[in-house]
Amino acid sequence: MKISHKSGLLSAVVLASTIGILSWLQYAAVSSSLLEGKRQEIAQTSQILVAQIENWLNGKLRQIDLVSEAIDSGFSPDRIQEVFHRPLLKKEFLLIFGGLDTDGKPLTNDPTWKPPSDWDARKRPWYPIATGSSRAVLTEPYADAATGEILISAVAKLTEKGAQRGAFGGDLSLQTIAKTLNTVNFDGEGYAFLLSAEGKIISHPNPKLNGKPVAELFGGQAPAFTPDLQEIEANGQKLMVSFTPLTHLDGTRWMVGIVLESDKVLAPVHALGWRSLIGALIGVAVSLVLLSSMMQRILRKPLEQLQRSLAELNSGDADLTRRVDASGNDEFAAVARELNGFLSYLQQLVGDIKSIAQHVTDSSRDSAGKSELSCKEVEHLETELNRLVDAMRQMADTAGEMEHNAQTVAKVAEQAHEEMSDRMQQVVQSGVTTRRMAEVMEETSQSMNELATFSQNIESIVSVITVVADQTNLLALNAAIEAARAGEAGRGFAVVADEVRKLASQTQQATQEIRSMIDQLQKGVSQAKNKMQESRDMANTSVNDSEQTSEVLARIKDAIADINEKNSQIARTVYQQSSATRDISQNAGELLQIGQRVSASAQSQRRLSGDVAHKVDEQDSLISRFRI
C-alpha cells in the first residue's frame, strides 16, 4: 500500500473514530434525554390518571356517606327505601343493596334483583368491611355472578343516631375507569392499568386480565411497585414499567401501572443512531477519497522523484558519482541530502578499497612469481640430489669391489712370489681406483657445498615468501576492517579478504614447514660434508698407501712379510671405506627424500600463490564495477 493511501486511510480512521465517538455521545445524550422526557411524561400522566380515578371514586364514596347520613337522621325501613330509590343513586350506581343486623334480609333499590333465598347480608364479604369502617370504603374487585363483569362496591354502615343497625353499599362498574385508562396509550408505545396493592389487576385494556395476578402480565414475575421507571424483560420483550399509588383514596391501596415497550420508546433514538451511522460511513468514505487524493498530490511528486533517483543508482552500473536531487526544505529533501552524504562516503570508501586491492594484487602476483621461481629451484635441487644418490650408489659399488679385491689380495698374499707381476698390476690398479675415488669424493664434496649453497638460497627465498605472506595477511586484515566499515556494500569484499587472509596463513604455515625441511637438509648436508671429508682423507691416505705399496712391491722380494702386513692394513682400510660409503649412500637417500618433500611443498606453495592471485583478480573485478 502506498504512503498516500496509508495516510488517507489513517486520516479516515481518525475521522471515523471521531465521528463514531460523537455519534455515540449524541446517541447516549438523545437516549438519556428521551428517557428523562418519558419519565416526566409517565409521572405527569400517572398523576393525572390517579387524580381522575381518585376524584371519581371519592365522589362515589361521598355519595354513600351522604346516604348513610340521610338514613341515620331518621332511621326506619321506610326511610331506607326512600333514600335508596333516589334517582341520583340509580344513576350513579348499578345497584344499591344492604341488610340489617337483625335479620340480614336484602335491601335494594332494584325490584328485579332477586338474590337466593338463603342470601344473608351479614354473611357477605362486604358486610364486615362496611361495619368495620366509620366512613364509606371500597371493596376488592369481584366478578359479577350473572355477567362475569368485574365490579367494585362502595359500602358503609347503616346507623341510627350513630348506632350500627346494618350495612349497605352500591355496585360500581369499572367501565368508566377503563375508559379513562384507555385514553392513555402514549402514542401507541404502551398503556395504563389499575391494580391493587396486593398485585391483583382491577382494570386492564385486555378485559381477560381483570382479576388476574399482575405476575401473569410479566411472565410470572411481578416487578417492584415503585414510581421509578424500571426496565424488565417479559416474554422475550423489553418493557418499561412504573407504578403510582392512589394516596388519597380512603381505605384502599390501589395503584396505576404504566407499561411501555422499550423498542417503541427508543425507536426514534435507534433511527437517529442508524442515520448517524450511515452519515458517518458516508462522511468517512468521502473523507477517504478526498484525503487520498490530497495525499497523492502532496506526496506523489517528491516520492516519485526520489524513486527515480534511487532507480538510477540501482540501475546496475554501480556509478557512485550520481547524486539524488536534494532541492527543497521538506523531509524528502532531508532524506535525499543524507543519501547523498552516504554516497560520498561510499565513493571515498570504495576508492580506498580499490587502492588497497591494487597493493594486494601486486603483492599476490609478486608472491606467485617468487613461488614459481622457488619451485624451479627446488626442482633443480631435486635433480642434483638424484645425481648425488646415483653417484653414491656407484661409489658404494666401487667400495664393494675394493673390499672384494682386498680380500683376494689377502688370500693370495702367500702366492706373492708366484703372482708378483699380477699383484703389481693390481696394486697399480688399486692406486688408480683409489685416486679416482678420491676425485669422486672431491666432486661429491663440491656437490655438497653447492647443495648447502642452494639450501641457503632456498632459505632466503622462504624468508621472502614469509615476509610477503605477513604483508598479505596484514593487507587482508586491513581490507576486512575496511569492508566491515562499509557494511552491506563491503560484504563481498570482506569474503574475498578473508579468503586472502586464509591463503596467507596457509602460505606462512607452508614456509614454516619449508624452513624446517631446509634446516634438516642443511644439517644433513653438514653431516654429509663431514663424512665426505673423512672419506676424502681416507681416499688420499689410500692413494699414499698405494704409492707406498708400489714402492714396496719393487722390493717385495726382500720384504714379503711386510707385504702381508700391508695387505692386512689395506683390507681393514677398504672395509672402513666401504662402511663409510654405505653411510654416505644412506645419508644421500635421506637427502633425496628431503629434497622431494621440499619439492612437494614448493609445488603446494605455487598452487596456493596461484589461488591467491585468482582470488585477488576476482576481487579486483568486483571492485572495478564501482565507478568513482
Rosetta blueprint (number, residue, H / E / L):
1 M L
2 K L
3 I H
4 S H
5 H H
6 K H
7 S H
8 G H
9 L H
10 L H
11 S H
12 A H
13 V H
14 V H
15 L H
16 A H
17 S H
18 T H
19 I H
20 G H
21 I H
22 L H
23 S H
24 W H
25 L H
26 Q H
27 Y H
28 A H
29 A H
30 V H
31 S H
32 S H
33 S H
34 L H
35 L H
36 E H
37 G H
38 K H
39 R H
40 Q H
41 E H
42 I H
43 A H
44 Q H
45 T H
46 S H
47 Q H
48 I H
49 L H
50 V H
51 A H
52 Q H
53 I H
54 E H
55 N H
56 W H
57 L H
58 N H
59 G H
60 K H
61 L H
62 R H
63 Q H
64 I H
65 D H
66 L H
67 V H
68 S H
69 E H
70 A H
71 I H
72 D H
73 S H
74 G L
75 F L
76 S L
77 P H
78 D H
79 R H
80 I H
81 Q H
82 E H
83 V H
84 F H
85 H L
86 R L
87 P H
88 L H
89 L H
90 K H
91 K H
92 E H
93 F L
94 L L
95 L E
96 I E
97 F E
98 G E
99 G E
100 L E
101 D L
102 T L
103 D L
104 G L
105 K L
106 P L
107 L E
108 T E
109 N L
110 D L
111 P L
112 T L
113 W L
114 K L
115 P L
116 P L
117 S L
118 D L
119 W L
120 D L
121 A H
122 R H
123 K H
124 R L
125 P L
126 W H
127 Y H
128 P H
129 I H
130 A H
131 T H
132 G L
133 S L
134 S L
135 R L
136 A L
137 V E
138 L E
139 T L
140 E L
141 P L
142 Y E
143 A E
144 D L
145 A L
146 A L
147 T L
148 G L
149 E L
150 I E
151 L E
152 I E
153 S E
154 A E
155 V E
156 A E
157 K E
158 L E
159 T E
160 E E
161 K L
162 G L
163 A E
164 Q E
165 R E
166 G E
167 A E
168 F E
169 G E
170 G E
171 D E
172 L E
173 S E
174 L L
175 Q H
176 T H
177 I H
178 A H
179 K H
180 T H
181 L H
182 N H
183 T L
184 V L
185 N L
186 F L
187 D L
188 G L
189 E L
190 G E
191 Y E
192 A E
193 F E
194 L E
195 L E
196 S E
197 A L
198 E L
199 G L
200 K E
201 I E
202 I E
203 S E
204 H L
205 P L
206 N L
207 P H
208 K H
209 L H
210 N L
211 G L
212 K L
213 P E
214 V H
215 A H
216 E H
217 L H
218 F H
219 G L
220 G L
221 Q L
222 A L
223 P L
224 A L
225 F L
226 T L
227 P L
228 D L
229 L L
230 Q E
231 E E
232 I E
233 E E
234 A E
235 N L
236 G L
237 Q E
238 K E
239 L E
240 M E
241 V E
242 S E
243 F E
244 T E
245 P E
246 L L
247 T L
248 H L
249 L L
250 D L
251 G L
252 T L
253 R L
254 W E
255 M E
256 V E
257 G E
258 I E
259 V E
260 L E
261 E E
262 S H
263 D H
264 K H
265 V H
266 L L
267 A H
268 P H
269 V H
270 H H
271 A H
272 L H
273 G H
274 W H
275 R H
276 S H
277 L H
278 I H
279 G H
280 A H
281 L H
282 I H
283 G H
284 V H
285 A H
286 V H
287 S H
288 L H
289 V H
290 L H
291 L H
292 S H
293 S H
294 M H
295 M H
296 Q H
297 R H
298 I H
299 L H
300 R H
301 K H
302 P H
303 L H
304 E H
305 Q H
306 L H
307 Q H
308 R H
309 S H
310 L H
311 A H
312 E H
313 L H
314 N L
315 S L
316 G L
317 D L
318 A L
319 D E
320 L L
321 T L
322 R L
323 R L
324 V L
325 D L
326 A L
327 S L
328 G L
329 N L
330 D L
331 E H
332 F H
333 A H
334 A H
335 V H
336 A H
337 R H
338 E H
339 L H
340 N H
341 G H
342 F H
343 L H
344 S H
345 Y H
346 L H
347 Q H
348 Q H
349 L H
350 V H
351 G H
352 D H
353 I H
354 K H
355 S H
356 I H
357 A H
358 Q H
359 H H
360 V H
361 T H
362 D H
363 S H
364 S H
365 R H
366 D H
367 S H
368 A H
369 G H
370 K H
371 S H
372 E H
373 L H
374 S H
375 C H
376 K H
377 E H
378 V H
379 E H
380 H H
381 L H
382 E H
383 T H
384 E H
385 L H
386 N H
387 R H
388 L H
389 V H
390 D H
391 A H
392 M H
393 R H
394 Q H
395 M H
396 A H
397 D H
398 T H
399 A H
400 G H
401 E H
402 M H
403 E H
404 H H
405 N H
406 A H
407 Q H
408 T H
409 V H
410 A H
411 K H
412 V L
413 A H
414 E H
415 Q H
416 A L
417 H L
418 E L
419 E L
420 M H
421 S H
422 D H
423 R H
424 M H
425 Q H
426 Q H
427 V H
428 V H
429 Q H
430 S H
431 G H
432 V H
433 T H
434 T H
435 R H
436 R H
437 M H
438 A H
439 E H
440 V H
441 M H
442 E H
443 E H
444 T H
445 S H
446 Q H
447 S H
448 M H
449 N H
450 E H
451 L H
452 A H
453 T H
454 F H
455 S H
456 Q H
457 N H
458 I H
459 E H
460 S H
461 I H
462 V H
463 S H
464 V H
465 I H
466 T H
467 V H
468 V H
469 A H
470 D H
471 Q H
472 T H
473 N H
474 L H
475 L H
476 A H
477 L H
478 N H
479 A H
480 A H
481 I H
482 E H
483 A H
484 A H
485 R H
486 A H
487 G H
488 E H
489 A H
490 G H
491 R H
492 G H
493 F H
494 A H
495 V H
496 V H
497 A H
498 D H
499 E H
500 V H
501 R H
502 K H
503 L H
504 A H
505 S H
506 Q H
507 T H
508 Q H
509 Q H
510 A H
511 T H
512 Q H
513 E H
514 I H
515 R H
516 S H
517 M H
518 I H
519 D H
520 Q H
521 L H
522 Q H
523 K H
524 G H
525 V H
526 S H
527 Q H
528 A H
529 K H
530 N H
531 K H
532 M H
533 Q H
534 E H
535 S H
536 R H
537 D H
538 M H
539 A H
540 N H
541 T H
542 S H
543 V H
544 N H
545 D H
546 S H
547 E H
548 Q H
549 T H
550 S H
551 E H
552 V H
553 L H
554 A H
555 R L
556 I L
557 K L
558 D L
559 A L
560 I H
561 A H
562 D H
563 I H
564 N H
565 E H
566 K H
567 N H
568 S H
569 Q H
570 I H
571 A H
572 R H
573 T H
574 V H
575 Y H
576 Q H
577 Q H
578 S H
579 S H
580 A H
581 T H
582 R H
583 D H
584 I H
585 S H
586 Q H
587 N H
588 A H
589 G H
590 E H
591 L H
592 L H
593 Q H
594 I H
595 G H
596 Q H
597 R H
598 V H
599 S H
600 A H
601 S H
602 A H
603 Q H
604 S H
605 Q H
606 R H
607 R H
608 L H
609 S H
610 G H
611 D H
612 V H
613 A H
614 H H
615 K H
616 V H
617 D H
618 E H
619 Q H
620 D H
621 S H
622 L H
623 I H
624 S L
625 R L
626 F L
627 R E
628 I L
